[in-house]
Amino acid sequence: MKKNQDKLVALGDLEKFILMAILNHHNNAYGVEIKREIKDTINKDVSVGALYTTLDRLETKSFIESKMGEATEERGGRAKKYFRVTALGQNTLNQSLLEINQMYKLNPVTI
């Protein structure tokens, strides 16, 4: 393993799914969009609590950043919180996906 890869942190499945969902929304997604993307794409229903707990954890790790949007009448005057993946988050996700791909090539899943 290369030296710079030693510093990367392992990601859980939900963390990977959330990072990919944000990226699939052009690096500008809010909670409902992220939840819907995961449900529509891989048929996993993520609870709101698990989603926001994981988003907070990803932000604490500096893998994502958030910004508040404008308050809207349709949301009762509340603003949406938008998320984007940071360079560190993208690098960590890429490394994690590379490792999965390498393991799969070494040990193909058989049924």
A tleap script that builds the chain and sets N, CA, C and O, in Angstrom:
source leaprc.protein.ff14SB
mol = sequence {
  NMET LYS LYS ASN GLN ASP LYS LEU VAL ALA
  LEU GLY ASP LEU GLU LYS PHE ILE LEU MET
  ALA ILE LEU ASN HIE HIE ASN ASN ALA TYR
  GLY VAL GLU ILE LYS ARG GLU ILE LYS ASP
  THR ILE ASN LYS ASP VAL SER VAL GLY ALA
  LEU TYR THR THR LEU ASP ARG LEU GLU THR
  LYS SER PHE ILE GLU SER LYS MET GLY GLU
  ALA THR GLU GLU ARG GLY GLY ARG ALA LYS
  LYS TYR PHE ARG VAL THR ALA LEU GLY GLN
  ASN THR LEU ASN GLN SER LEU LEU GLU ILE
  ASN GLN MET TYR LYS LEU ASN PRO VAL THR
  CILE
}
set mol.1.N position { 0.835 -1.180 0.000 }
set mol.1.CA position { 0.000 0.000 0.000 }
set mol.1.C position { 0.881 1.246 0.000 }
set mol.1.O position { 1.899 1.302 0.690 }
set mol.2.N position { 0.478 2.230 -0.775 }
set mol.2.CA position { 1.240 3.472 -0.845 }
set mol.2.C position { 1.081 4.258 0.451 }
set mol.2.O position { 0.089 4.108 1.164 }
set mol.3.N position { 2.074 5.100 0.746 }
set mol.3.CA position { 2.052 5.877 1.986 }
set mol.3.C position { 0.801 6.732 2.115 }
set mol.3.O position { 0.195 6.756 3.187 }
set mol.4.N position { 0.391 7.434 1.064 }
set mol.4.CA position { -0.768 8.309 1.176 }
set mol.4.C position { -2.056 7.525 1.373 }
set mol.4.O position { -3.026 8.070 1.899 }
set mol.5.N position { -2.093 6.263 0.966 }
set mol.5.CA position { -3.275 5.446 1.163 }
set mol.5.C position { -3.398 4.983 2.605 }
set mol.5.O position { -4.502 4.685 3.059 }
set mol.6.N position { -2.291 4.916 3.335 }
set mol.6.CA position { -2.317 4.503 4.735 }
set mol.6.C position { -3.164 5.450 5.579 }
set mol.6.O position { -3.729 5.034 6.590 }
set mol.7.N position { -3.260 6.700 5.183 }
set mol.7.CA position { -3.968 7.710 5.962 }
set mol.7.C position { -5.468 7.702 5.703 }
set mol.7.O position { -6.221 8.305 6.468 }
set mol.8.N position { -5.920 7.037 4.649 }
set mol.8.CA position { -7.331 7.035 4.328 }
set mol.8.C position { -8.099 6.130 5.294 }
set mol.8.O position { -7.621 5.069 5.694 }
set mol.9.N position { -9.279 6.574 5.649 }
set mol.9.CA position { -10.118 5.870 6.601 }
set mol.9.C position { -11.078 4.955 5.843 }
set mol.9.O position { -11.541 5.292 4.754 }
set mol.10.N position { -11.368 3.808 6.427 }
set mol.10.CA position { -12.343 2.900 5.818 }
set mol.10.C position { -13.738 3.513 5.904 }
set mol.10.O position { -14.066 4.196 6.874 }
set mol.11.N position { -14.541 3.267 4.901 }
set mol.11.CA position { -15.913 3.767 4.859 }
set mol.11.C position { -16.888 2.618 5.041 }
set mol.11.O position { -16.671 1.522 4.523 }
set mol.12.N position { -17.953 2.868 5.774 }
set mol.12.CA position { -19.039 1.907 5.874 }
set mol.12.C position { -19.905 1.962 4.626 }
set mol.12.O position { -19.812 2.905 3.840 }
set mol.13.N position { -20.738 0.960 4.447 }
set mol.13.CA position { -21.598 0.920 3.258 }
set mol.13.C position { -22.487 2.150 3.146 }
set mol.13.O position { -22.569 2.755 2.077 }
set mol.14.N position { -23.154 2.529 4.235 }
set mol.14.CA position { -24.044 3.685 4.158 }
set mol.14.C position { -23.269 4.953 3.832 }
set mol.14.O position { -23.760 5.803 3.088 }
set mol.15.N position { -22.075 5.091 4.373 }
set mol.15.CA position { -21.249 6.254 4.048 }
set mol.15.C position { -20.936 6.283 2.549 }
set mol.15.O position { -21.008 7.340 1.923 }
set mol.16.N position { -20.595 5.142 1.981 }
set mol.16.CA position { -20.321 5.076 0.531 }
set mol.16.C position { -21.561 5.435 -0.270 }
set mol.16.O position { -21.484 6.213 -1.221 }
set mol.17.N position { -22.709 4.869 0.110 }
set mol.17.CA position { -23.940 5.137 -0.620 }
set mol.17.C position { -24.284 6.622 -0.578 }
set mol.17.O position { -24.702 7.190 -1.588 }
set mol.18.N position { -24.113 7.250 0.573 }
set mol.18.CA position { -24.427 8.671 0.706 }
set mol.18.C position { -23.475 9.518 -0.136 }
set mol.18.O position { -23.914 10.435 -0.830 }
set mol.19.N position { -22.191 9.222 -0.081 }
set mol.19.CA position { -21.227 9.975 -0.898 }
set mol.19.C position { -21.555 9.840 -2.384 }
set mol.19.O position { -21.513 10.824 -3.122 }
set mol.20.N position { -21.879 8.627 -2.821 }
set mol.20.CA position { -22.208 8.419 -4.233 }
set mol.20.C position { -23.509 9.125 -4.609 }
set mol.20.O position { -23.621 9.671 -5.707 }
set mol.21.N position { -24.488 9.119 -3.714 }
set mol.21.CA position { -25.751 9.808 -3.995 }
set mol.21.C position { -25.525 11.312 -4.148 }
set mol.21.O position { -26.104 11.946 -5.031 }
set mol.22.N position { -24.688 11.874 -3.291 }
set mol.22.CA position { -24.377 13.310 -3.406 }
set mol.22.C position { -23.699 13.590 -4.747 }
set mol.22.O position { -24.054 14.543 -5.440 }
set mol.23.N position { -22.739 12.770 -5.103 }
set mol.23.CA position { -22.042 12.953 -6.379 }
set mol.23.C position { -22.996 12.781 -7.559 }
set mol.23.O position { -22.870 13.485 -8.561 }
set mol.24.N position { -23.945 11.854 -7.452 }
set mol.24.CA position { -24.925 11.644 -8.521 }
set mol.24.C position { -25.848 12.849 -8.696 }
set mol.24.O position { -26.489 12.997 -9.736 }
set mol.25.N position { -25.913 13.702 -7.687 }
set mol.25.CA position { -26.710 14.934 -7.770 }
set mol.25.C position { -25.805 16.137 -7.991 }
set mol.25.O position { -26.072 17.234 -7.499 }
set mol.26.N position { -24.740 15.916 -8.732 }
set mol.26.CA position { -23.815 16.975 -9.140 }
set mol.26.C position { -23.220 17.712 -7.945 }
set mol.26.O position { -23.000 18.923 -7.981 }
set mol.27.N position { -22.963 16.935 -6.872 }
set mol.27.CA position { -22.283 17.461 -5.687 }
set mol.27.C position { -23.068 18.593 -5.031 }
set mol.27.O position { -22.491 19.535 -4.488 }
set mol.28.N position { -24.408 18.483 -5.093 }
set mol.28.CA position { -25.278 19.499 -4.500 }
set mol.28.C position { -26.615 18.847 -4.186 }
set mol.28.O position { -27.576 18.997 -4.940 }
set mol.29.N position { -26.678 18.114 -3.060 }
set mol.29.CA position { -27.884 17.355 -2.737 }
set mol.29.C position { -28.309 17.624 -1.303 }
set mol.29.O position { -27.479 17.909 -0.440 }
set mol.30.N position { -29.599 17.531 -1.059 }
set mol.30.CA position { -30.115 17.656 0.298 }
set mol.30.C position { -30.670 16.301 0.739 }
set mol.30.O position { -30.774 15.376 -0.065 }
set mol.31.N position { -31.018 16.193 2.001 }
set mol.31.CA position { -31.361 14.916 2.607 }
set mol.31.C position { -32.386 14.083 1.870 }
set mol.31.O position { -32.156 12.897 1.631 }
set mol.32.N position { -33.521 14.678 1.501 }
set mol.32.CA position { -34.578 13.930 0.818 }
set mol.32.C position { -34.069 13.365 -0.510 }
set mol.32.O position { -34.386 12.229 -0.862 }
set mol.33.N position { -33.288 14.147 -1.240 }
set mol.33.CA position { -32.731 13.669 -2.520 }
set mol.33.C position { -31.778 12.499 -2.294 }
set mol.33.O position { -31.796 11.527 -3.049 }
set mol.34.N position { -30.954 12.591 -1.268 }
set mol.34.CA position { -29.990 11.524 -0.975 }
set mol.34.C position { -30.740 10.245 -0.616 }
set mol.34.O position { -30.429 9.172 -1.132 }
set mol.35.N position { -31.720 10.363 0.263 }
set mol.35.CA position { -32.528 9.213 0.683 }
set mol.35.C position { -33.223 8.578 -0.520 }
set mol.35.O position { -33.222 7.356 -0.669 }
set mol.36.N position { -33.816 9.411 -1.376 }
set mol.36.CA position { -34.528 8.923 -2.563 }
set mol.36.C position { -33.562 8.248 -3.545 }
set mol.36.O position { -33.885 7.205 -4.114 }
set mol.37.N position { -32.385 8.838 -3.742 }
set mol.37.CA position { -31.394 8.269 -4.669 }
set mol.37.C position { -30.994 6.862 -4.233 }
set mol.37.O position { -30.899 5.957 -5.062 }
set mol.38.N position { -30.761 6.678 -2.936 }
set mol.38.CA position { -30.375 5.357 -2.428 }
set mol.38.C position { -31.533 4.375 -2.604 }
set mol.38.O position { -31.319 3.240 -3.032 }
set mol.39.N position { -32.745 4.794 -2.281 }
set mol.39.CA position { -33.927 3.928 -2.418 }
set mol.39.C position { -34.159 3.558 -3.885 }
set mol.39.O position { -34.364 2.388 -4.206 }
set mol.40.N position { -34.126 4.544 -4.763 }
set mol.40.CA position { -34.412 4.297 -6.180 }
set mol.40.C position { -33.326 3.478 -6.871 }
set mol.40.O position { -33.620 2.696 -7.775 }
set mol.41.N position { -32.081 3.651 -6.455 }
set mol.41.CA position { -30.969 3.009 -7.143 }
set mol.41.C position { -30.703 1.594 -6.656 }
set mol.41.O position { -30.513 0.685 -7.464 }
set mol.42.N position { -30.688 1.397 -5.334 }
set mol.42.CA position { -30.341 0.064 -4.811 }
set mol.42.C position { -31.428 -0.519 -3.915 }
set mol.42.O position { -31.216 -1.536 -3.254 }
set mol.43.N position { -32.591 0.126 -3.893 }
set mol.43.CA position { -33.749 -0.350 -3.142 }
set mol.43.C position { -33.459 -0.538 -1.650 }
set mol.43.O position { -33.945 -1.482 -1.026 }
set mol.44.N position { -32.663 0.372 -1.094 }
set mol.44.CA position { -32.389 0.372 0.351 }
set mol.44.C position { -33.110 1.566 0.946 }
set mol.44.O position { -32.901 2.704 0.526 }
set mol.45.N position { -33.960 1.298 1.927 }
set mol.45.CA position { -34.693 2.375 2.586 }
set mol.45.C position { -33.925 2.790 3.835 }
set mol.45.O position { -33.875 2.048 4.816 }
set mol.46.N position { -33.336 3.960 3.794 }
set mol.46.CA position { -32.530 4.482 4.893 }
set mol.46.C position { -33.428 5.340 5.773 }
set mol.46.O position { -34.140 6.213 5.276 }
set mol.47.N position { -33.396 5.096 7.072 }
set mol.47.CA position { -34.193 5.930 7.971 }
set mol.47.C position { -33.626 7.349 7.993 }
set mol.47.O position { -32.438 7.564 7.755 }
set mol.48.N position { -34.487 8.295 8.280 }
set mol.48.CA position { -34.061 9.691 8.351 }
set mol.48.C position { -32.999 9.856 9.428 }
set mol.48.O position { -32.022 10.579 9.234 }
set mol.49.N position { -33.185 9.188 10.564 }
set mol.49.CA position { -32.212 9.277 11.651 }
set mol.49.C position { -30.842 8.767 11.245 }
set mol.49.O position { -29.829 9.408 11.522 }
set mol.50.N position { -30.808 7.592 10.576 }
set mol.50.CA position { -29.537 7.021 10.123 }
set mol.50.C position { -28.889 7.920 9.075 }
set mol.50.O position { -27.669 8.087 9.066 }
set mol.51.N position { -29.696 8.495 8.198 }
set mol.51.CA position { -29.171 9.374 7.158 }
set mol.51.C position { -28.479 10.592 7.768 }
set mol.51.O position { -27.332 10.888 7.435 }
set mol.52.N position { -29.172 11.291 8.653 }
set mol.52.CA position { -28.601 12.518 9.202 }
set mol.52.C position { -27.470 12.253 10.189 }
set mol.52.O position { -26.553 13.066 10.306 }
set mol.53.N position { -27.520 11.136 10.895 }
set mol.53.CA position { -26.396 10.756 11.762 }
set mol.53.C position { -25.152 10.517 10.918 }
set mol.53.O position { -24.057 10.946 11.281 }
set mol.54.N position { -25.322 9.833 9.791 }
set mol.54.CA position { -24.193 9.541 8.906 }
set mol.54.C position { -23.708 10.802 8.211 }
set mol.54.O position { -22.501 10.985 8.049 }
set mol.55.N position { -24.611 11.672 7.800 }
set mol.55.CA position { -24.199 12.944 7.201 }
set mol.55.C position { -23.377 13.763 8.201 }
set mol.55.O position { -22.360 14.352 7.833 }
set mol.56.N position { -23.810 13.801 9.454 }
set mol.56.CA position { -23.043 14.515 10.486 }
set mol.56.C position { -21.656 13.907 10.649 }
set mol.56.O position { -20.666 14.631 10.761 }
set mol.57.N position { -21.582 12.572 10.663 }
set mol.57.CA position { -20.294 11.893 10.815 }
set mol.57.C position { -19.376 12.191 9.627 }
set mol.57.O position { -18.184 12.441 9.807 }
set mol.58.N position { -19.933 12.164 8.420 }
set mol.58.CA position { -19.134 12.464 7.227 }
set mol.58.C position { -18.628 13.905 7.252 }
set mol.58.O position { -17.512 14.184 6.813 }
set mol.59.N position { -19.447 14.810 7.763 }
set mol.59.CA position { -19.019 16.208 7.842 }
set mol.59.C position { -17.937 16.372 8.915 }
set mol.59.O position { -16.990 17.136 8.730 }
set mol.60.N position { -18.077 15.663 10.021 }
set mol.60.CA position { -17.056 15.710 11.077 }
set mol.60.C position { -15.712 15.192 10.564 }
set mol.60.O position { -14.657 15.704 10.938 }
set mol.61.N position { -15.762 14.176 9.709 }
set mol.61.CA position { -14.539 13.608 9.123 }
set mol.61.C position { -14.008 14.459 7.968 }
set mol.61.O position { -12.974 14.133 7.386 }
set mol.62.N position { -14.699 15.537 7.636 }
set mol.62.CA position { -14.350 16.440 6.515 }
set mol.62.C position { -14.475 15.762 5.153 }
set mol.62.O position { -13.785 16.148 4.210 }
set mol.63.N position { -15.346 14.756 5.036 }
set mol.63.CA position { -15.598 14.097 3.754 }
set mol.63.C position { -16.673 14.826 2.961 }
set mol.63.O position { -16.747 14.695 1.739 }
set mol.64.N position { -17.516 15.605 3.664 }
set mol.64.CA position { -18.527 16.427 3.008 }
set mol.64.C position { -18.551 17.793 3.685 }
set mol.64.O position { -18.059 17.970 4.800 }
set mol.65.N position { -19.138 18.748 2.976 }
set mol.65.CA position { -19.391 20.081 3.523 }
set mol.65.C position { -20.862 20.384 3.276 }
set mol.65.O position { -21.473 19.846 2.352 }
set mol.66.N position { -21.417 21.243 4.105 }
set mol.66.CA position { -22.816 21.613 3.928 }
set mol.66.C position { -22.968 23.123 3.851 }
set mol.66.O position { -22.121 23.885 4.316 }
set mol.67.N position { -24.069 23.521 3.252 }
set mol.67.CA position { -24.440 24.945 3.210 }
set mol.67.C position { -25.959 25.009 3.247 }
set mol.67.O position { -26.653 24.105 2.782 }
set mol.68.N position { -26.448 26.087 3.804 }
set mol.68.CA position { -27.895 26.267 3.880 }
set mol.68.C position { -28.381 26.972 2.622 }
set mol.68.O position { -27.771 27.933 2.152 }
set mol.69.N position { -29.498 26.472 2.083 }
set mol.69.CA position { -30.134 27.108 0.944 }
set mol.69.C position { -31.093 28.178 1.439 }
set mol.69.O position { -31.116 28.521 2.621 }
set mol.70.N position { -31.865 28.686 0.530 }
set mol.70.CA position { -32.847 29.711 0.877 }
set mol.70.C position { -34.063 29.063 1.541 }
set mol.70.O position { -34.431 27.933 1.218 }
set mol.71.N position { -34.669 29.781 2.454 }
set mol.71.CA position { -35.924 29.330 3.053 }
set mol.71.C position { -37.014 29.372 1.975 }
set mol.71.O position { -37.065 30.293 1.160 }
set mol.72.N position { -37.870 28.373 1.990 }
set mol.72.CA position { -38.936 28.318 0.986 }
set mol.72.C position { -40.295 28.239 1.673 }
set mol.72.O position { -40.427 27.676 2.759 }
set mol.73.N position { -41.289 28.808 1.026 }
set mol.73.CA position { -42.650 28.793 1.553 }
set mol.73.C position { -43.183 27.372 1.627 }
set mol.73.O position { -43.868 27.007 2.582 }
set mol.74.N position { -42.865 26.567 0.610 }
set mol.74.CA position { -43.348 25.174 0.577 }
set mol.74.C position { -42.820 24.348 1.744 }
set mol.74.O position { -43.416 23.327 2.088 }
set mol.75.N position { -41.724 24.763 2.356 }
set mol.75.CA position { -41.162 24.061 3.513 }
set mol.75.C position { -41.468 24.810 4.816 }
set mol.75.O position { -40.772 24.633 5.816 }
set mol.76.N position { -42.492 25.630 4.798 }
set mol.76.CA position { -42.876 26.358 5.996 }
set mol.76.C position { -41.839 27.366 6.446 }
set mol.76.O position { -41.715 27.638 7.640 }
set mol.77.N position { -41.088 27.927 5.500 }
set mol.77.CA position { -40.077 28.924 5.818 }
set mol.77.C position { -38.735 28.339 6.225 }
set mol.77.O position { -37.813 29.076 6.575 }
set mol.78.N position { -38.621 27.008 6.181 }
set mol.78.CA position { -37.350 26.371 6.534 }
set mol.78.C position { -36.467 26.252 5.290 }
set mol.78.O position { -36.956 26.130 4.167 }
set mol.79.N position { -35.183 26.291 5.520 }
set mol.79.CA position { -34.212 26.171 4.425 }
set mol.79.C position { -33.725 24.726 4.309 }
set mol.79.O position { -33.697 23.989 5.295 }
set mol.80.N position { -33.347 24.335 3.108 }
set mol.80.CA position { -32.741 23.022 2.883 }
set mol.80.C position { -31.249 23.119 3.166 }
set mol.80.O position { -30.623 24.153 2.930 }
set mol.81.N position { -30.696 22.040 3.669 }
set mol.81.CA position { -29.258 21.946 3.895 }
set mol.81.C position { -28.684 21.105 2.761 }
set mol.81.O position { -29.038 19.937 2.603 }
set mol.82.N position { -27.804 21.703 1.979 }
set mol.82.CA position { -27.209 21.037 0.824 }
set mol.82.C position { -25.817 20.510 1.171 }
set mol.82.O position { -25.076 21.126 1.937 }
set mol.83.N position { -25.484 19.370 0.596 }
set mol.83.CA position { -24.199 18.734 0.871 }
set mol.83.C position { -23.390 18.576 -0.407 }
set mol.83.O position { -23.937 18.389 -1.494 }
set mol.84.N position { -22.062 18.658 -0.247 }
set mol.84.CA position { -21.132 18.389 -1.340 }
set mol.84.C position { -19.985 17.570 -0.791 }
set mol.84.O position { -19.619 17.694 0.377 }
set mol.85.N position { -19.416 16.721 -1.655 }
set mol.85.CA position { -18.292 15.868 -1.280 }
set mol.85.C position { -17.006 16.681 -1.434 }
set mol.85.O position { -16.803 17.342 -2.452 }
set mol.86.N position { -16.145 16.630 -0.424 }
set mol.86.CA position { -14.856 17.324 -0.480 }
set mol.86.C position { -13.840 16.466 -1.246 }
set mol.86.O position { -14.110 15.309 -1.567 }
set mol.87.N position { -12.699 17.035 -1.525 }
set mol.87.CA position { -11.624 16.277 -2.191 }
set mol.87.C position { -11.214 15.084 -1.328 }
set mol.87.O position { -10.978 13.995 -1.852 }
set mol.88.N position { -11.128 15.279 -0.016 }
set mol.88.CA position { -10.789 14.175 0.877 }
set mol.88.C position { -11.846 13.078 0.811 }
set mol.88.O position { -11.514 11.893 0.780 }
set mol.89.N position { -13.108 13.468 0.789 }
set mol.89.CA position { -14.194 12.497 0.680 }
set mol.89.C position { -14.139 11.743 -0.636 }
set mol.89.O position { -14.340 10.529 -0.664 }
set mol.90.N position { -13.870 12.448 -1.729 }
set mol.90.CA position { -13.770 11.816 -3.051 }
set mol.90.C position { -12.599 10.841 -3.083 }
set mol.90.O position { -12.739 9.725 -3.583 }
set mol.91.N position { -11.448 11.246 -2.557 }
set mol.91.CA position { -10.279 10.361 -2.542 }
set mol.91.C position { -10.522 9.124 -1.693 }
set mol.91.O position { -10.140 8.018 -2.076 }
set mol.92.N position { -11.157 9.309 -0.541 }
set mol.92.CA position { -11.444 8.184 0.340 }
set mol.92.C position { -12.439 7.230 -0.312 }
set mol.92.O position { -12.270 6.013 -0.241 }
set mol.93.N position { -13.471 7.773 -0.943 }
set mol.93.CA position { -14.444 6.942 -1.646 }
set mol.93.C position { -13.779 6.188 -2.787 }
set mol.93.O position { -13.999 4.987 -2.944 }
set mol.94.N position { -12.970 6.874 -3.586 }
set mol.94.CA position { -12.276 6.216 -4.700 }
set mol.94.C position { -11.410 5.062 -4.208 }
set mol.94.O position { -11.402 3.986 -4.807 }
set mol.95.N position { -10.681 5.287 -3.115 }
set mol.95.CA position { -9.819 4.245 -2.564 }
set mol.95.C position { -10.651 3.057 -2.080 }
set mol.95.O position { -10.283 1.903 -2.303 }
set mol.96.N position { -11.749 3.338 -1.433 }
set mol.96.CA position { -12.617 2.281 -0.928 }
set mol.96.C position { -13.184 1.447 -2.077 }
set mol.96.O position { -13.208 0.219 -2.003 }
set mol.97.N position { -13.636 2.109 -3.128 }
set mol.97.CA position { -14.178 1.392 -4.284 }
set mol.97.C position { -13.092 0.598 -5.003 }
set mol.97.O position { -13.355 -0.496 -5.503 }
set mol.98.N position { -11.888 1.132 -5.060 }
set mol.98.CA position { -10.762 0.411 -5.655 }
set mol.98.C position { -10.466 -0.860 -4.869 }
set mol.98.O position { -10.239 -1.918 -5.456 }
set mol.99.N position { -10.466 -0.760 -3.550 }
set mol.99.CA position { -10.210 -1.931 -2.710 }
set mol.99.C position { -11.277 -3.003 -2.899 }
set mol.99.O position { -10.966 -4.192 -2.960 }
set mol.100.N position { -12.540 -2.578 -2.993 }
set mol.100.CA position { -13.627 -3.538 -3.240 }
set mol.100.C position { -13.410 -4.232 -4.577 }
set mol.100.O position { -13.543 -5.452 -4.677 }
set mol.101.N position { -13.081 -3.463 -5.597 }
set mol.101.CA position { -12.846 -4.026 -6.922 }
set mol.101.C position { -11.675 -5.006 -6.915 }
set mol.101.O position { -11.741 -6.061 -7.547 }
set mol.102.N position { -10.615 -4.664 -6.208 }
set mol.102.CA position { -9.458 -5.556 -6.136 }
set mol.102.C position { -9.814 -6.863 -5.432 }
set mol.102.O position { -9.411 -7.936 -5.883 }
set mol.103.N position { -10.549 -6.788 -4.356 }
set mol.103.CA position { -10.948 -7.994 -3.634 }
set mol.103.C position { -11.882 -8.847 -4.474 }
set mol.103.O position { -11.782 -10.074 -4.466 }
set mol.104.N position { -12.772 -8.218 -5.185 }
set mol.104.CA position { -13.707 -8.957 -6.027 }
set mol.104.C position { -12.965 -9.711 -7.119 }
set mol.104.O position { -13.309 -10.854 -7.420 }
set mol.105.N position { -11.952 -9.093 -7.717 }
set mol.105.CA position { -11.162 -9.748 -8.757 }
set mol.105.C position { -10.397 -10.935 -8.197 }
set mol.105.O position { -10.223 -11.945 -8.880 }
set mol.106.N position { -9.934 -10.815 -6.946 }
set mol.106.CA position { -9.193 -11.918 -6.334 }
set mol.106.C position { -10.103 -13.066 -5.932 }
set mol.106.O position { -9.718 -14.230 -6.042 }
set mol.107.N position { -11.287 -12.754 -5.475 }
set mol.107.CA position { -12.215 -13.759 -4.972 }
set mol.107.C position { -13.602 -13.525 -5.565 }
set mol.107.O position { -14.490 -13.037 -4.866 }
set mol.108.N position { -13.804 -13.858 -6.829 }
set mol.108.CA position { -15.118 -13.612 -7.419 }
set mol.108.C position { -16.211 -14.331 -6.621 }
set mol.108.O position { -16.034 -15.452 -6.143 }
set mol.109.N position { -17.324 -13.650 -6.503 }
set mol.109.CA position { -18.450 -14.220 -5.776 }
set mol.109.C position { -19.047 -15.347 -6.591 }
set mol.109.O position { -19.335 -15.182 -7.776 }
set mol.110.N position { -19.231 -16.489 -5.956 }
set mol.110.CA position { -19.843 -17.635 -6.632 }
set mol.110.C position { -21.140 -17.991 -5.919 }
set mol.110.O position { -21.282 -17.838 -4.705 }
set mol.111.N position { -22.050 -18.458 -6.704 }
set mol.111.CA position { -23.367 -18.836 -6.127 }
set mol.111.C position { -23.541 -20.333 -6.249 }
set mol.111.O position { -24.568 -20.871 -5.833 }
savepdb mol mol.pdb
quit
